[in-house]
Amino acid sequence: MYAHLLNKFKENHPEWKAGLLKNTLLMVALVLDRQTVCLWKLKGGVGKFLGNTQTDSRSHYQRIKRWFWSSLEQKYVWLILLETSAGLLKKMTEIIIIDGTSWQWGGQTYHFLTLSVLYKGVAIPIWWIELGRLGISNQKQRKTLFIGALKVLKLLGKTLIGDREYIGNLWLKYLKDNGLSFVIRLRDKNYQEAINARGKSIEKKAKKRIGQAFSKHFELNGESYFFVLTAYKDRSGKIEILRLITTLSNANKAVELYKLRYRIESLFKHLKSNGFDLEALHLQSSRKVRLMRTLVILAYTLSIIYGLKSYKRKYPPLKHGAPAMSVFRGGIELGQNHLGSFVLFLEKAFEYFNRVFEKKKYSLILNVP
């Protein structure tokens, strides 16, 4: 019934075994349908998709467990899932955002330092590492994140956006040396000695011209950067200062790009409480966690693609300008029309998978070892 659809995928990835491919795509459908990563809850949807609702649910649970073991035996599975997710983005994008998300369960800490790409205004995860502890990342861990990402992803020339914890002399130099621009927020006292080493302060000028951005060139350990500063009023009317360190000479552009940083926080919300319940990921094996997280990324990316297709037409803004529904939630809602059976899911999914097979030049993927 759906063998011809699976064969389309195998034509481009002949290394896939038929049973493993079927169960991997079934897992994507289950995550979209049940909106959770809890295996015990996922098992309840297996019968619906495979048309064997009379089968004991414990057998369905065993199927999911066998999928884990089969996938872990084939090292390529998680990378092909990542390649497929990236390949769904049919246009190149220039903005990447770094941040972390963490939680604890059963005495175990999960902390994912994550890179996301900004695609049509929506943050989509493309790479991550597990830190295994709470707290902010250090410069070595951030470099580890990028060393892995740069081997697989086309990041040269992109601009990284980060919050105040993502600073450090060696880290900033590493980004420049690897062809990345960046816009990163600073705390009040960060690098003030170097910034004020020459020229006048621009803070007084910024406070007099609320909303206008000012920049100042400075050097830090022999490297050239721009200090960007703008003043704004918070909701109470109090004047606040936004300070940025950047490789961009255009102050206004730097400020506008930094405003996009919150999109990754929306991403984490959709992966967790407002979406796929990632905090129910009660797996101890790092390889299983990586596999399941990559599967969730594919499900999330499909939801975004669904949502973007007809989002503005179907969910116009409310009277006060706020969106009636996020692109992700809109995509989840629209996607329910294709989750009535496994065949319906595959037919719709392969409309988008063809982008991966036919337009690889757009993909963020550089190499899949």
N, C-alpha and C positions, 0 to 999 in steps of 0.2 A: 504493500500500500504506500509506503514511504521510502522504499529502497532506492528509487531513482533520485530522490532528494539527497539521501546520504551519499550516493555515488557522485553527485556533483562536488561535494566536499572532498571526497576521496581522490577525485581527479587532480585536485590541487595539492592534496596532502596524502599521497599514496601510502605513507608510513602508518596511517591510522588503521587499526583493526576494526572491523565492522561493528562488533559488539561494544567495544570501548567508545567508538564514535557515537553510536546510538545512545548509550547511557550518559555520555557527557552532555549531549544536547538535551536529553531528558532532564538532567539536573538543572540546566539553565532554565528550562520551562517550569520546573518545580519551584525554583527560587522566585521567578516572576509571578507565578500563580499564588504561592503561599506567602510571599514577601517575608521570608525568614531564612536563616541559615541553620536553624535547629533541625537536626537530622530526624528526630522523632516526629516533628511536625511535617517535614517534607514527605515522609513515607506515606502520609495520608492521601497524597495526590497521585501516586504512581498508578494506581488502578484506573483512575479517571483517564489518564493519558494513554495508557496501554490497552484500555478496554477490557481489563480483567478485574473488575470490582469485587468479584466473589473471592479472590485470593486473600488469604490471611495477611493482614498488614505487617506481621512480623517477617513474612517472606519478602515484602517490599523493602523493609528495613535492611535485610540481609543483602538485597540487590545494591542498595546504596553503599553498604560497607564494602562489597566486592568492587564497586566502581572505584572507591578510594585506593584499594590495593592495586588494581589494574593500572590506574593512572600513575601511581607512584613508581610502578615498575618501568613505565615509559617516561623518560625524563623530558620528552618534548611537549607533553600535554599542556603544562601551564604556560609555556612560552607561545604555543600556537593559539591558545585562548587569548593571550595578551596581544599577539599579532592581529588576531581577528578583531579585537576591540579597537585597536589603533587604526586598522584598515577601514573601519566604518566611518571614520572622520574624513569625508571626501575633500575637504579643503585644508590646506596647511594653516597652522596658527602660530603666532609668534610669542605668545605669553605663556609662561609656566609659573606655577605658584607652589611654594613649599610651606608645609605646616605638619603638625603631628596630632594624632588622636589616640587616646588611651582609656583603658578601663581595667578593672580587676574582677576576677571571678574565681572562687574556690581556692584562694591563696595564690593564684597565678596572675601575673601582670601582662597585659597586652598593650604595647605602645608602638604604633606604626608611624614612622617618619615618612611622609608621603609627598611625592611630586604629582601635581595635576597639570593638565593642559587646559587652557581656556578656549573652548570651542563654541563659537556663536554665543558667547556670554555665559556659558555653563562650564563649571569645572568638572573635568573627567580625570580620574586617577590613571597614571601611566607607569609609575614605578614606586617602590617603597622598600624599606628595610624594617625589620622588627628590632626594637631597642631592648625589650625585655625588662624595662624598669620605668618608673615614673620620673618626671622631671624633664628639663629641657635637654636637647641634644648638644653634644660638643662638636668642635670643629672636625675632629677625626671621623666621627660618625656621619657628618654631612658629606665629607669627602668620600666615604665609603658608599654612601647613597649614589653619588654622581659617578663614581668609578664604574659601578655596575650599570647605571643608566646609559652612560656614554658609549658603552660597548654594544648596546642594543638599539638605542634610540637616536634619532636625528635631532640633536639639541643645539648644534652649532648656530650661533647668531640669534638665538632666542633671548628673551628678557625674563629674568627671574624676579618674582615679587615675594618679599618676605617680611615678617613682623620683627619686632625689636630684639628677639632672642637670636636671630640669625645673623650675627655680626662676628667679627674676629679678623685680625689682620691677615693671617694665613689663609683663612677661608675666602676672604674677598679677593686676595691675589690668585687663589686657585680658580675662582670663577673667571677672572679676566684671562688667565693663562689658557683656559679651555674655550675661549671664544664666546663667553656668555656675558651679556649685559645684565644689569640688575638694578632694582629699586628696593631698598630696604630701610625700614623705619629705624630711627635712632632714639635712645633715651636722652634726657636733657643734657647729661654731662659727657656722653660718648664722643670721643675724639675732639673735644673742644680745644685742647691745647694746639693740636695740628691745624684745626679750622681757623683759629684766631691768631695763628703765627704771623700772618701778614694780612693787610687790608682791614677795612672797618667791619664791625659786626653788622649783620643784616636784620637782626631781630627787631630792633626798634622801628626800622623802616617797614617791616612786615606788619607790626602791630598797628601802624598808622593806616595801612592799606589792607583792610580785612578782605580775604579771598584772593589776593594777588600773590603769585608765587615768585620767589627770589632765589637766585643760585649764586654760589661762590666756589670758585675752583680752589682746591687745596691738595697738598701732597701728604701721603702717609706711608712712611717707610719706603720712600722712593717711588711710590705708585701714585698716579694722578686720579683724583675723584672729584665729584661735584657735591657740595652740600646744598640741599634744597630746603627751603623753609617757607611755610605759609601759615597765616593766622586765620582762625575761623571762630565762630561763636557756637557754643553748644546749645542744647535745648533751653537751658536756663539763662542764656545770654552771656555767659562767662566766656572770655576770650581764651582759646586754647591754641597751642602751637604744634604743628606737625613738622617734624624734622626727618629728613631723608638723606641717605648716602646713596649715590648713584653714579653710573658711568655715562648717563645721558646728559647732554649739555642743555637740553630744553627743559626748563623748570616746570612749565605747565604740563608737558607730556608726562613727566615723572610723577607729578601729583595725581593726574588723571589715572595713570596706570596703577598707582598704589591703591586707589579707591576700589579697584577690582579684587583686592586681596580677600575680602569677606566671602567671595564666591566659594572658596575652598571650605569655609565653615558650613555653608549650605550643603556642600557635598557630603561632609561628615554626618550632618544631620540626616540626610537622605539614606546614607548607608546604615545608619543606626536607628534612632527612634522613629523617624518619619518614613522609613523605607524597608530595608532588608534585615533589620534587627541584628546587625553585625555583632552586637554585644552578647548574643546567644551563641557565639562561636566558641564552644567549650571543647576545643581540641588542644592537646598538649604537644603533639608532634609539629615542629616548625614546617616540615614539608607538607603536611596536611593543611596547616593554616595557609600556607602560600597557595596551594592548589585551590582551596575553597575561596580565598579572597580573590584570586584571578577569575574564578567562575562568576563571582558576584560582580566584578568589574564589567564582564561581558554583559551580564543581565542589566546592569545599570546603564551601560552605553546604549544597548538596544532601547531601553526606556527613553533615554534622551533623544535618540534618533526618531522614535515614534512621536514623542512630544513636539519636537521642533517642526515636524512636517506640517502640522495644522494647528499649532498652538495659538497664534495670534487670532486666527479666524474663530476658533472654537472657544477660547477663553479670553475675551477682551478685558482690558483693565477695568477696575471698579471706578466709581465716580471720583474718588479721592486720588486716583492714579495708581494705587497699589495693584499688583497682579492678582487676579481672581484665583489663580492656582499656579504653582510652580511648574516649570517645564517637565520636571521629573514626575510629579504627581499626575500631570496631564498625560504623560506618556504611559504611566502605569494604568491609568483609566482606559486610554485608547487601546492599550495592549491586551486588555481583558477580552476584547472581541476576537482575538486570535489564540486564545488559550482554552477553547472548548474541547480541543483534541490535539493529539501530538501532530497529526497531519496538518491541521490549520496553523499550528505554531511553526512547523518546518517550512511550510509554503511562504509564510510571511517573512520569517527570518532569512530565508535564502534570497528573497528580493534584495535584502541589504547585504548579505554575504557576497553577492555578486560584485559589489563595490570592491571588496577585498581582492577578489580574484582578477578583476578586469582593470583596476586602477591603483595598482600598488605604488605608483610613483607619488601618490598623495600621502602614503602611509608614513607615520612617524617611525616605523620600524626600520632600522638600518641593517640589522643582521640577526638571524635566529640560529644560534649554533646547534 
